[in-house]
Amino acid sequence: MWKITVDEKCTGCAECVDSCPGEVYELREGKAVPVNTDECHGCHTCEAVCDDDACHVEEEE
């Protein structure tokens, strides 16, 4: 399982929404929100495409 967070630095660019193969994120009120965390593949693509360093993927213990 993966812990997915988006912090306050999110500008709502939707890069994570568009690039996530698991369709984990949605835009809500101009910000990315992880809504399908069970679908996370742990690929860290969202972190790589986020210019604001707002997306974080951590393995849960």
N, CA, C, O and CB atoms as a CASP TS submission, in Angstrom:
PFRMAT TS
TARGET T0000
AUTHOR 0000-0000-0000
METHOD Language model
MODEL 1
PARENT N/A
ATOM      1  N   MET     1       0.844  -1.186   0.000  1.00  0.00           N
ATOM      2  CA  MET     1       0.000   0.000   0.000  1.00  0.00           C
ATOM      3  C   MET     1       0.887   1.246   0.000  1.00  0.00           C
ATOM      4  O   MET     1       2.022   1.240   0.477  1.00  0.00           O
ATOM      5  CB  MET     1      -0.959   0.000   1.226  1.00  0.00           C
ATOM      6  N   TRP     2       0.324   2.295  -0.547  1.00  0.00           N
ATOM      7  CA  TRP     2       1.048   3.556  -0.679  1.00  0.00           C
ATOM      8  C   TRP     2       0.279   4.676   0.003  1.00  0.00           C
ATOM      9  O   TRP     2      -0.949   4.731  -0.067  1.00  0.00           O
ATOM     10  CB  TRP     2       1.287   3.895  -2.161  1.00  0.00           C
ATOM     11  N   LYS     3       1.000   5.559   0.656  1.00  0.00           N
ATOM     12  CA  LYS     3       0.411   6.754   1.249  1.00  0.00           C
ATOM     13  C   LYS     3       0.621   7.885   0.252  1.00  0.00           C
ATOM     14  O   LYS     3       1.756   8.234  -0.070  1.00  0.00           O
ATOM     15  CB  LYS     3       1.048   7.091   2.661  1.00  0.00           C
ATOM     16  N   ILE     4      -0.466   8.450  -0.229  1.00  0.00           N
ATOM     17  CA  ILE     4      -0.426   9.498  -1.246  1.00  0.00           C
ATOM     18  C   ILE     4      -0.870  10.807  -0.603  1.00  0.00           C
ATOM     19  O   ILE     4      -1.943  10.879  -0.004  1.00  0.00           O
ATOM     20  CB  ILE     4      -1.333   9.136  -2.473  1.00  0.00           C
ATOM     21  N   THR     5      -0.051  11.829  -0.728  1.00  0.00           N
ATOM     22  CA  THR     5      -0.430  13.143  -0.205  1.00  0.00           C
ATOM     23  C   THR     5      -0.111  14.222  -1.234  1.00  0.00           C
ATOM     24  O   THR     5       0.807  14.092  -2.044  1.00  0.00           O
ATOM     25  CB  THR     5       0.299  13.436   1.131  1.00  0.00           C
ATOM     26  N   VAL     6      -0.893  15.279  -1.175  1.00  0.00           N
ATOM     27  CA  VAL     6      -0.659  16.480  -1.972  1.00  0.00           C
ATOM     28  C   VAL     6      -0.671  17.635  -0.989  1.00  0.00           C
ATOM     29  O   VAL     6      -1.661  17.849  -0.290  1.00  0.00           O
ATOM     30  CB  VAL     6      -1.746  16.666  -3.123  1.00  0.00           C
ATOM     31  N   ASP     7       0.421  18.378  -0.931  1.00  0.00           N
ATOM     32  CA  ASP     7       0.485  19.446   0.061  1.00  0.00           C
ATOM     33  C   ASP     7       0.022  20.788  -0.505  1.00  0.00           C
ATOM     34  O   ASP     7      -0.417  20.885  -1.651  1.00  0.00           O
ATOM     35  CB  ASP     7       1.899  19.573   0.591  1.00  0.00           C
ATOM     36  N   GLU     8       0.132  21.807   0.326  1.00  0.00           N
ATOM     37  CA  GLU     8      -0.402  23.137  -0.001  1.00  0.00           C
ATOM     38  C   GLU     8       0.307  23.820  -1.160  1.00  0.00           C
ATOM     39  O   GLU     8      -0.169  24.842  -1.655  1.00  0.00           O
ATOM     40  CB  GLU     8      -0.322  24.019   1.202  1.00  0.00           C
ATOM     41  N   LYS     9       1.438  23.275  -1.600  1.00  0.00           N
ATOM     42  CA  LYS     9       2.159  23.876  -2.730  1.00  0.00           C
ATOM     43  C   LYS     9       1.478  23.601  -4.074  1.00  0.00           C
ATOM     44  O   LYS     9       1.865  24.181  -5.089  1.00  0.00           O
ATOM     45  CB  LYS     9       3.587  23.353  -2.768  1.00  0.00           C
ATOM     46  N   CYS    10       0.480  22.733  -4.091  1.00  0.00           N
ATOM     47  CA  CYS    10      -0.217  22.375  -5.328  1.00  0.00           C
ATOM     48  C   CYS    10      -0.840  23.609  -5.965  1.00  0.00           C
ATOM     49  O   CYS    10      -1.549  24.372  -5.310  1.00  0.00           O
ATOM     50  CB  CYS    10      -1.299  21.313  -5.056  1.00  0.00           C
ATOM     51  N   THR    11      -0.561  23.792  -7.260  1.00  0.00           N
ATOM     52  CA  THR    11      -1.119  24.921  -8.002  1.00  0.00           C
ATOM     53  C   THR    11      -2.261  24.506  -8.931  1.00  0.00           C
ATOM     54  O   THR    11      -2.838  25.341  -9.627  1.00  0.00           O
ATOM     55  CB  THR    11      -0.028  25.595  -8.807  1.00  0.00           C
ATOM     56  N   GLY    12      -2.582  23.209  -8.936  1.00  0.00           N
ATOM     57  CA  GLY    12      -3.682  22.735  -9.769  1.00  0.00           C
ATOM     58  C   GLY    12      -3.330  22.607 -11.234  1.00  0.00           C
ATOM     59  O   GLY    12      -4.207  22.739 -12.088  1.00  0.00           O
ATOM     60  N   CYS    13      -2.078  22.355 -11.546  1.00  0.00           N
ATOM     61  CA  CYS    13      -1.658  22.255 -12.949  1.00  0.00           C
ATOM     62  C   CYS    13      -2.203  20.995 -13.637  1.00  0.00           C
ATOM     63  O   CYS    13      -2.288  20.951 -14.864  1.00  0.00           O
ATOM     64  CB  CYS    13      -0.135  22.266 -13.033  1.00  0.00           C
ATOM     65  N   ALA    14      -2.566  19.985 -12.863  1.00  0.00           N
ATOM     66  CA  ALA    14      -3.161  18.724 -13.340  1.00  0.00           C
ATOM     67  C   ALA    14      -2.169  17.786 -14.018  1.00  0.00           C
ATOM     68  O   ALA    14      -2.582  16.813 -14.648  1.00  0.00           O
ATOM     69  CB  ALA    14      -4.273  19.026 -14.299  1.00  0.00           C
ATOM     70  N   GLU    15      -0.881  18.055 -13.903  1.00  0.00           N
ATOM     71  CA  GLU    15       0.100  17.129 -14.479  1.00  0.00           C
ATOM     72  C   GLU    15      -0.011  15.750 -13.840  1.00  0.00           C
ATOM     73  O   GLU    15       0.090  14.741 -14.537  1.00  0.00           O
ATOM     74  CB  GLU    15       1.526  17.676 -14.304  1.00  0.00           C
ATOM     75  N   CYS    16      -0.218  15.689 -12.525  1.00  0.00           N
ATOM     76  CA  CYS    16      -0.352  14.392 -11.845  1.00  0.00           C
ATOM     77  C   CYS    16      -1.626  13.681 -12.294  1.00  0.00           C
ATOM     78  O   CYS    16      -1.632  12.464 -12.479  1.00  0.00           O
ATOM     79  CB  CYS    16      -0.361  14.581 -10.310  1.00  0.00           C
ATOM     80  N   VAL    17      -2.684  14.432 -12.464  1.00  0.00           N
ATOM     81  CA  VAL    17      -3.957  13.860 -12.919  1.00  0.00           C
ATOM     82  C   VAL    17      -3.780  13.226 -14.295  1.00  0.00           C
ATOM     83  O   VAL    17      -4.233  12.106 -14.533  1.00  0.00           O
ATOM     84  CB  VAL    17      -5.067  14.946 -12.963  1.00  0.00           C
ATOM     85  N   ASP    18      -3.127  13.940 -15.185  1.00  0.00           N
ATOM     86  CA  ASP    18      -2.960  13.488 -16.564  1.00  0.00           C
ATOM     87  C   ASP    18      -1.952  12.350 -16.717  1.00  0.00           C
ATOM     88  O   ASP    18      -2.075  11.535 -17.631  1.00  0.00           O
ATOM     89  CB  ASP    18      -2.535  14.640 -17.419  1.00  0.00           C
ATOM     90  N   SER    19      -0.958  12.290 -15.829  1.00  0.00           N
ATOM     91  CA  SER    19       0.118  11.311 -16.012  1.00  0.00           C
ATOM     92  C   SER    19      -0.032  10.040 -15.186  1.00  0.00           C
ATOM     93  O   SER    19       0.659   9.058 -15.457  1.00  0.00           O
ATOM     94  CB  SER    19       1.418  11.944 -15.679  1.00  0.00           C
ATOM     95  N   CYS    20      -0.894  10.024 -14.209  1.00  0.00           N
ATOM     96  CA  CYS    20      -1.004   8.879 -13.296  1.00  0.00           C
ATOM     97  C   CYS    20      -1.651   7.681 -13.986  1.00  0.00           C
ATOM     98  O   CYS    20      -2.800   7.771 -14.420  1.00  0.00           O
ATOM     99  CB  CYS    20      -1.815   9.265 -12.050  1.00  0.00           C
ATOM    100  N   PRO    21      -0.932   6.556 -14.096  1.00  0.00           N
ATOM    101  CA  PRO    21      -1.507   5.376 -14.760  1.00  0.00           C
ATOM    102  C   PRO    21      -2.633   4.726 -13.953  1.00  0.00           C
ATOM    103  O   PRO    21      -3.448   3.988 -14.507  1.00  0.00           O
ATOM    104  CB  PRO    21      -0.419   4.351 -15.016  1.00  0.00           C
ATOM    105  N   GLY    22      -2.680   4.996 -12.655  1.00  0.00           N
ATOM    106  CA  GLY    22      -3.731   4.413 -11.818  1.00  0.00           C
ATOM    107  C   GLY    22      -4.935   5.315 -11.625  1.00  0.00           C
ATOM    108  O   GLY    22      -5.878   4.948 -10.924  1.00  0.00           O
ATOM    109  N   GLU    23      -4.914   6.487 -12.236  1.00  0.00           N
ATOM    110  CA  GLU    23      -5.989   7.471 -12.107  1.00  0.00           C
ATOM    111  C   GLU    23      -6.312   7.754 -10.642  1.00  0.00           C
ATOM    112  O   GLU    23      -7.470   7.764 -10.225  1.00  0.00           O
ATOM    113  CB  GLU    23      -7.244   6.984 -12.834  1.00  0.00           C
ATOM    114  N   VAL    24      -5.245   7.984  -9.878  1.00  0.00           N
ATOM    115  CA  VAL    24      -5.370   8.220  -8.438  1.00  0.00           C
ATOM    116  C   VAL    24      -5.934   9.604  -8.137  1.00  0.00           C
ATOM    117  O   VAL    24      -6.654   9.773  -7.153  1.00  0.00           O
ATOM    118  CB  VAL    24      -4.016   8.058  -7.759  1.00  0.00           C
ATOM    119  N   TYR    25      -5.622  10.590  -8.960  1.00  0.00           N
ATOM    120  CA  TYR    25      -5.929  11.991  -8.652  1.00  0.00           C
ATOM    121  C   TYR    25      -7.122  12.542  -9.437  1.00  0.00           C
ATOM    122  O   TYR    25      -7.431  12.103 -10.545  1.00  0.00           O
ATOM    123  CB  TYR    25      -4.718  12.844  -8.930  1.00  0.00           C
ATOM    124  N   GLU    26      -7.777  13.523  -8.810  1.00  0.00           N
ATOM    125  CA  GLU    26      -8.796  14.346  -9.463  1.00  0.00           C
ATOM    126  C   GLU    26      -8.516  15.791  -9.072  1.00  0.00           C
ATOM    127  O   GLU    26      -7.929  16.058  -8.023  1.00  0.00           O
ATOM    128  CB  GLU    26     -10.265  13.907  -9.053  1.00  0.00           C
ATOM    129  N   LEU    27      -8.936  16.711  -9.915  1.00  0.00           N
ATOM    130  CA  LEU    27      -8.877  18.126  -9.541  1.00  0.00           C
ATOM    131  C   LEU    27     -10.179  18.495  -8.855  1.00  0.00           C
ATOM    132  O   LEU    27     -11.266  18.239  -9.374  1.00  0.00           O
ATOM    133  CB  LEU    27      -8.624  19.039 -10.787  1.00  0.00           C
ATOM    134  N   ARG    28     -10.055  19.090  -7.699  1.00  0.00           N
ATOM    135  CA  ARG    28     -11.213  19.567  -6.952  1.00  0.00           C
ATOM    136  C   ARG    28     -10.890  20.950  -6.421  1.00  0.00           C
ATOM    137  O   ARG    28      -9.894  21.149  -5.725  1.00  0.00           O
ATOM    138  CB  ARG    28     -11.591  18.590  -5.791  1.00  0.00           C
ATOM    139  N   GLU    29     -11.734  21.889  -6.755  1.00  0.00           N
ATOM    140  CA  GLU    29     -11.552  23.274  -6.327  1.00  0.00           C
ATOM    141  C   GLU    29     -10.154  23.788  -6.664  1.00  0.00           C
ATOM    142  O   GLU    29      -9.543  24.513  -5.879  1.00  0.00           O
ATOM    143  CB  GLU    29     -11.803  23.397  -4.828  1.00  0.00           C
ATOM    144  N   GLY    30      -9.656  23.406  -7.841  1.00  0.00           N
ATOM    145  CA  GLY    30      -8.383  23.908  -8.338  1.00  0.00           C
ATOM    146  C   GLY    30      -7.151  23.264  -7.747  1.00  0.00           C
ATOM    147  O   GLY    30      -6.046  23.778  -7.922  1.00  0.00           O
ATOM    148  N   LYS    31      -7.311  22.142  -7.046  1.00  0.00           N
ATOM    149  CA  LYS    31      -6.178  21.437  -6.451  1.00  0.00           C
ATOM    150  C   LYS    31      -6.291  19.952  -6.747  1.00  0.00           C
ATOM    151  O   LYS    31      -7.394  19.426  -6.895  1.00  0.00           O
ATOM    152  CB  LYS    31      -6.110  21.684  -4.927  1.00  0.00           C
ATOM    153  N   ALA    32      -5.151  19.273  -6.832  1.00  0.00           N
ATOM    154  CA  ALA    32      -5.144  17.823  -7.010  1.00  0.00           C
ATOM    155  C   ALA    32      -5.476  17.152  -5.689  1.00  0.00           C
ATOM    156  O   ALA    32      -4.987  17.546  -4.630  1.00  0.00           O
ATOM    157  CB  ALA    32      -3.773  17.334  -7.542  1.00  0.00           C
ATOM    158  N   VAL    33      -6.322  16.125  -5.773  1.00  0.00           N
ATOM    159  CA  VAL    33      -6.732  15.385  -4.587  1.00  0.00           C
ATOM    160  C   VAL    33      -6.598  13.898  -4.898  1.00  0.00           C
ATOM    161  O   VAL    33      -7.114  13.437  -5.917  1.00  0.00           O
ATOM    162  CB  VAL    33      -8.200  15.749  -4.159  1.00  0.00           C
ATOM    163  N   PRO    34      -5.910  13.132  -4.036  1.00  0.00           N
ATOM    164  CA  PRO    34      -5.834  11.685  -4.240  1.00  0.00           C
ATOM    165  C   PRO    34      -7.163  11.039  -3.831  1.00  0.00           C
ATOM    166  O   PRO    34      -7.533  11.054  -2.656  1.00  0.00           O
ATOM    167  CB  PRO    34      -4.651  11.072  -3.428  1.00  0.00           C
ATOM    168  N   VAL    35      -7.868  10.479  -4.801  1.00  0.00           N
ATOM    169  CA  VAL    35      -9.197   9.916  -4.529  1.00  0.00           C
ATOM    170  C   VAL    35      -9.257   8.404  -4.716  1.00  0.00           C
ATOM    171  O   VAL    35     -10.150   7.756  -4.169  1.00  0.00           O
ATOM    172  CB  VAL    35     -10.219  10.566  -5.426  1.00  0.00           C
ATOM    173  N   ASN    36      -8.341   7.838  -5.465  1.00  0.00           N
ATOM    174  CA  ASN    36      -8.316   6.388  -5.708  1.00  0.00           C
ATOM    175  C   ASN    36      -6.975   5.818  -5.266  1.00  0.00           C
ATOM    176  O   ASN    36      -6.259   5.225  -6.073  1.00  0.00           O
ATOM    177  CB  ASN    36      -8.572   6.070  -7.209  1.00  0.00           C
ATOM    178  N   THR    37      -6.630   5.990  -4.001  1.00  0.00           N
ATOM    179  CA  THR    37      -5.296   5.614  -3.533  1.00  0.00           C
ATOM    180  C   THR    37      -5.029   4.122  -3.651  1.00  0.00           C
ATOM    181  O   THR    37      -3.872   3.715  -3.763  1.00  0.00           O
ATOM    182  CB  THR    37      -5.116   6.042  -2.101  1.00  0.00           C
ATOM    183  N   ASP    38      -6.062   3.302  -3.630  1.00  0.00           N
ATOM    184  CA  ASP    38      -5.879   1.851  -3.792  1.00  0.00           C
ATOM    185  C   ASP    38      -5.372   1.493  -5.182  1.00  0.00           C
ATOM    186  O   ASP    38      -4.856   0.394  -5.387  1.00  0.00           O
ATOM    187  CB  ASP    38      -7.191   1.120  -3.525  1.00  0.00           C
ATOM    188  N   GLU    39      -5.511   2.407  -6.137  1.00  0.00           N
ATOM    189  CA  GLU    39      -5.074   2.167  -7.511  1.00  0.00           C
ATOM    190  C   GLU    39      -3.638   2.619  -7.769  1.00  0.00           C
ATOM    191  O   GLU    39      -3.142   2.483  -8.888  1.00  0.00           O
ATOM    192  CB  GLU    39      -5.999   2.870  -8.468  1.00  0.00           C
ATOM    193  N   CYS    40      -2.962   3.156  -6.747  1.00  0.00           N
ATOM    194  CA  CYS    40      -1.591   3.633  -6.918  1.00  0.00           C
ATOM    195  C   CYS    40      -0.668   2.470  -7.250  1.00  0.00           C
ATOM    196  O   CYS    40      -0.697   1.434  -6.587  1.00  0.00           O
ATOM    197  CB  CYS    40      -1.103   4.359  -5.650  1.00  0.00           C
ATOM    198  N   HIS    41       0.150   2.649  -8.281  1.00  0.00           N
ATOM    199  CA  HIS    41       1.109   1.641  -8.713  1.00  0.00           C
ATOM    200  C   HIS    41       2.461   1.811  -8.035  1.00  0.00           C
ATOM    201  O   HIS    41       3.334   0.953  -8.164  1.00  0.00           O
ATOM    202  CB  HIS    41       1.278   1.695 -10.213  1.00  0.00           C
ATOM    203  N   GLY    42       2.636   2.917  -7.313  1.00  0.00           N
ATOM    204  CA  GLY    42       3.915   3.187  -6.675  1.00  0.00           C
ATOM    205  C   GLY    42       5.013   3.572  -7.642  1.00  0.00           C
ATOM    206  O   GLY    42       6.194   3.387  -7.351  1.00  0.00           O
ATOM    207  N   CYS    43       4.637   4.104  -8.784  1.00  0.00           N
ATOM    208  CA  CYS    43       5.612   4.417  -9.834  1.00  0.00           C
ATOM    209  C   CYS    43       6.289   5.773  -9.649  1.00  0.00           C
ATOM    210  O   CYS    43       7.319   6.046 -10.266  1.00  0.00           O
ATOM    211  CB  CYS    43       4.936   4.381 -11.178  1.00  0.00           C
ATOM    212  N   HIS    44       5.710   6.622  -8.798  1.00  0.00           N
ATOM    213  CA  HIS    44       6.255   7.951  -8.491  1.00  0.00           C
ATOM    214  C   HIS    44       6.228   8.904  -9.680  1.00  0.00           C
ATOM    215  O   HIS    44       6.921   9.922  -9.671  1.00  0.00           O
ATOM    216  CB  HIS    44       7.670   7.817  -7.997  1.00  0.00           C
ATOM    217  N   THR    45       5.438   8.588 -10.701  1.00  0.00           N
ATOM    218  CA  THR    45       5.319   9.485 -11.859  1.00  0.00           C
ATOM    219  C   THR    45       4.788  10.845 -11.434  1.00  0.00           C
ATOM    220  O   THR    45       5.257  11.877 -11.913  1.00  0.00           O
ATOM    221  CB  THR    45       4.401   8.872 -12.930  1.00  0.00           C
ATOM    222  N   CYS    46       3.815  10.848 -10.542  1.00  0.00           N
ATOM    223  CA  CYS    46       3.246  12.118 -10.083  1.00  0.00           C
ATOM    224  C   CYS    46       4.306  13.023  -9.466  1.00  0.00           C
ATOM    225  O   CYS    46       4.312  14.231  -9.701  1.00  0.00           O
ATOM    226  CB  CYS    46       2.136  11.863  -9.072  1.00  0.00           C
ATOM    227  N   GLU    47       5.201  12.435  -8.678  1.00  0.00           N
ATOM    228  CA  GLU    47       6.279  13.216  -8.075  1.00  0.00           C
ATOM    229  C   GLU    47       7.210  13.774  -9.157  1.00  0.00           C
ATOM    230  O   GLU    47       7.657  14.918  -9.074  1.00  0.00           O
ATOM    231  CB  GLU    47       7.077  12.351  -7.074  1.00  0.00           C
ATOM    232  N   ALA    48       7.490  12.968 -10.154  1.00  0.00           N
ATOM    233  CA  ALA    48       8.408  13.372 -11.218  1.00  0.00           C
ATOM    234  C   ALA    48       7.857  14.520 -12.065  1.00  0.00           C
ATOM    235  O   ALA    48       8.617  15.389 -12.491  1.00  0.00           O
ATOM    236  CB  ALA    48       8.716  12.188 -12.109  1.00  0.00           C
ATOM    237  N   VAL    49       6.550  14.533 -12.313  1.00  0.00           N
ATOM    238  CA  VAL    49       5.981  15.560 -13.183  1.00  0.00           C
ATOM    239  C   VAL    49       5.539  16.810 -12.428  1.00  0.00           C
ATOM    240  O   VAL    49       5.208  17.820 -13.050  1.00  0.00           O
ATOM    241  CB  VAL    49       4.810  14.993 -13.936  1.00  0.00           C
ATOM    242  N   CYS    50       5.527  16.759 -11.101  1.00  0.00           N
ATOM    243  CA  CYS    50       5.053  17.902 -10.308  1.00  0.00           C
ATOM    244  C   CYS    50       6.169  18.931 -10.138  1.00  0.00           C
ATOM    245  O   CYS    50       7.097  18.726  -9.356  1.00  0.00           O
ATOM    246  CB  CYS    50       4.544  17.433  -8.922  1.00  0.00           C
ATOM    247  N   ASP    51       6.073  20.030 -10.870  1.00  0.00           N
ATOM    248  CA  ASP    51       7.068  21.097 -10.794  1.00  0.00           C
ATOM    249  C   ASP    51       7.046  21.814  -9.444  1.00  0.00           C
ATOM    250  O   ASP    51       8.015  22.477  -9.074  1.00  0.00           O
ATOM    251  CB  ASP    51       6.837  22.100 -11.908  1.00  0.00           C
ATOM    252  N   ASP    52       5.937  21.679  -8.709  1.00  0.00           N
ATOM    253  CA  ASP    52       5.795  22.364  -7.425  1.00  0.00           C
ATOM    254  C   ASP    52       6.207  21.491  -6.244  1.00  0.00           C
ATOM    255  O   ASP    52       6.159  21.936  -5.098  1.00  0.00           O
ATOM    256  CB  ASP    52       4.369  22.819  -7.242  1.00  0.00           C
ATOM    257  N   ASP    53       6.612  20.245  -6.518  1.00  0.00           N
ATOM    258  CA  ASP    53       6.997  19.299  -5.466  1.00  0.00           C
ATOM    259  C   ASP    53       5.887  19.142  -4.432  1.00  0.00           C
ATOM    260  O   ASP    53       6.147  19.106  -3.229  1.00  0.00           O
ATOM    261  CB  ASP    53       8.290  19.758  -4.781  1.00  0.00           C
ATOM    262  N   ALA    54       4.650  19.049  -4.913  1.00  0.00           N
ATOM    263  CA  ALA    54       3.499  18.953  -4.032  1.00  0.00           C
ATOM    264  C   ALA    54       2.992  17.526  -3.841  1.00  0.00           C
ATOM    265  O   ALA    54       2.312  17.244  -2.854  1.00  0.00           O
ATOM    266  CB  ALA    54       2.398  19.803  -4.563  1.00  0.00           C
ATOM    267  N   CYS    55       3.309  16.630  -4.758  1.00  0.00           N
ATOM    268  CA  CYS    55       2.850  15.243  -4.680  1.00  0.00           C
ATOM    269  C   CYS    55       3.898  14.384  -3.973  1.00  0.00           C
ATOM    270  O   CYS    55       5.099  14.499  -4.217  1.00  0.00           O
ATOM    271  CB  CYS    55       2.556  14.683  -6.095  1.00  0.00           C
ATOM    272  N   HIS    56       3.400  13.523  -3.092  1.00  0.00           N
ATOM    273  CA  HIS    56       4.303  12.661  -2.328  1.00  0.00           C
ATOM    274  C   HIS    56       3.727  11.252  -2.259  1.00  0.00           C
ATOM    275  O   HIS    56       2.550  11.064  -1.949  1.00  0.00           O
ATOM    276  CB  HIS    56       4.537  13.226  -0.900  1.00  0.00           C
ATOM    277  N   VAL    57       4.568  10.272  -2.552  1.00  0.00           N
ATOM    278  CA  VAL    57       4.193   8.856  -2.510  1.00  0.00           C
ATOM    279  C   VAL    57       5.159   8.153  -1.567  1.00  0.00           C
ATOM    280  O   VAL    57       6.370   8.152  -1.788  1.00  0.00           O
ATOM    281  CB  VAL    57       4.219   8.201  -3.946  1.00  0.00           C
ATOM    282  N   GLU    58       4.613   7.560  -0.518  1.00  0.00           N
ATOM    283  CA  GLU    58       5.439   6.861   0.454  1.00  0.00           C
ATOM    284  C   GLU    58       4.858   5.469   0.675  1.00  0.00           C
ATOM    285  O   GLU    58       3.641   5.288   0.699  1.00  0.00           O
ATOM    286  CB  GLU    58       5.523   7.652   1.794  1.00  0.00           C
ATOM    287  N   GLU    59       5.737   4.496   0.834  1.00  0.00           N
ATOM    288  CA  GLU    59       5.276   3.145   1.120  1.00  0.00           C
ATOM    289  C   GLU    59       4.848   3.077   2.584  1.00  0.00           C
ATOM    290  O   GLU    59       5.585   3.489   3.479  1.00  0.00           O
ATOM    291  CB  GLU    59       6.386   2.092   0.809  1.00  0.00           C
ATOM    292  N   GLU    60       3.642   2.548   2.810  1.00  0.00           N
ATOM    293  CA  GLU    60       3.162   2.389   4.174  1.00  0.00           C
ATOM    294  C   GLU    60       3.735   1.130   4.774  1.00  0.00           C
ATOM    295  O   GLU    60       3.905   0.126   4.082  1.00  0.00           O
ATOM    296  CB  GLU    60       1.635   2.355   4.218  1.00  0.00           C
ATOM    297  N   GLU    61       4.029   1.177   6.042  1.00  0.00           N
ATOM    298  CA  GLU    61       4.595   0.007   6.721  1.00  0.00           C
ATOM    299  C   GLU    61       3.517  -0.877   7.289  1.00  0.00           C
ATOM    300  O   GLU    61       3.817  -1.906   7.893  1.00  0.00           O
ATOM    301  CB  GLU    61       5.538   0.434   7.826  1.00  0.00           C
TER
END
